[in-house]
Amino acid sequence: MDEPRAYVIPLVIWPVLAGALITHWSGLHPFAAVAWVLWLVLAMIALLAQTSPGGRAYLAGTLQTRHYTQVYLYVARPLNDWVWRRVGRMRAGPDGTEAPPPETTAIWHLLRGALTWRLLDRALLIAVAYPLIALILPWLLGGDAVLGAGVVVFPAAEFWPERALVLGQFVILTGGFVGLTLASASPRRFWRSAAEWLPLIAIVFASAGVFAVVVAVVVGVAFAVLGAVAVAVAVDWLWSRGRRGWALALLGGFWALGLLAIVLFLDLSALPVDSKAVFIFLAVLPLINGLFDALSYALTLALSRKGLATRWAPLWGLIDLALGAVLFLALGATMVAVIAALNAIGTAPIYDLAALFAGLRASPGDYWWLYLILFSTLLPTALHLLIAALAVQGWFLFQRPRRAVAGWIAAAPTSHPAAVGGFLAQATIWWLPLIALAGLGWVLWQVIGTAAGAAGLIYLDALEGLSRWIGVI
């Protein structure tokens, strides 16, 4: 049979099914309609894949493997490789090229390979920069910058000149890094050399604006926030280019200037409660969070890579979740201990932990800023578990029926029944685990509110108990 003619019947079947969906759309439950649309999309992908020899060979080969995790590997492997190449320790191959370590590597060695200076650098940058951006963004849009629990860092301001000047700083920073990308690809050596200095020049101008263009107190605070982001980006840029001495000097100098400003201009004993909260939540907690985020990222990167070699990827995801919960508890305990230490060594308490716990119980919604800092440690773990759940397709799609489908796909060019059965079965094989996971997600969504509330109370009780045990409340 001529190969193109073998797909005439499947190409007729697909629009018939699509037409049936359109005809009965109004009478379908929304979940059923979405499920049907998903199956139609997967069916078209399967049909198109079977029209080429390479596509048929790929589908048939993966269906016959012992551990069938095709959908999971399609998503997880490129993502893990992409992250590992940027932050992980690479392994040199026999031909001199570098690649991420094999997924069969012992888990301990994967953890060592994932926990690098580059990863710590990225974690600290994210932990410091994203809470500041989340704080200043509402102000840029015309509202108050509220830290939580009624603490207004700086109130709403007119667009000109206050918000316009801060937006100008963002434009300068963005332009510097866009210029880096464009100049790095230039064939001219001069522009490639200049590219390395464009972001630093932009940061210098942006940081200079922090001190030179202050026209009001509120703008000064906003510019200081942006200046902190600029320094964090500068340290990241210098570190990533091997200039670790410059990066450490910049970071140490900025920190020294901050301490000098506190000593010269602030009387800690007379500092308002709101100002103390800003100091704790902007200058102390994000740095602690960055260290724990780095550990969480390394665990997720190593465990997700280990899951690529087995059909038990969901189990590695659950292990990651358990270890992430331990890190989450350790992060809270460390934050409590640090605040307690600052209270003990200072001339006056820097933050009232008893009032914090009372506020969390009375008005938990007012402390969104604290949740933003804490829960970033669990975000990579949650993403890993979500992706790893796709590997459950290998648990109930047994090898014998998969081999039968592989035979249909291989015979598709010479058999109408095989061509029809191959694309229908392949689409269903992809579709079933996705629908099962969607159903499970819906069930979990119905109970997650109650479960999350109970878990939050247990977590709060544990931290409050720790505070009482060490005698700070």
Secondary structure, DSSP 8 states (H G I E B T S, - for coil): --TGGGGHHHHHHHHHHHHHHHHTGGGS-HHHHHHHHHHHHHHHHHHHHTTSHHHHHHHHHHHTSSS--HHHHHHHHHHHHHHHHHHS--EE-TTS-EE---TTS-HHHHHHHHS-HHHHHHHHHHHHHHHHHHHHHHHHTTS-EEEETTEEEE----IIIIIHHHHHHHHHHHHHHHHHHHHHT-SSHHHHHHHTTHHHHHHHHHHHHHHHS--SHHHHHHHHHHHHHHHHHHHHHHHHTT-HHHHHHHHHHHHHHHHHHHHHH--GGG--HHHHHHHIIIIIHHHHHHHHHHHHHHHHHHHHHHGGGSTTHHHHHHHHHHHHHHHHHHHHHHHHHHHHHHHHHSSS-SS-HHHHHHHHHH-GGGGHHHHHHHHTTTHHHHHHHHHHGGGGHHHHS-HHHHHHHHHHHHTGGG-HHHHHHHHHHHHHHHHHHHHHHHHHHHHHHHHHHHHHHHHHHHHHHHHHHHHHHTT--
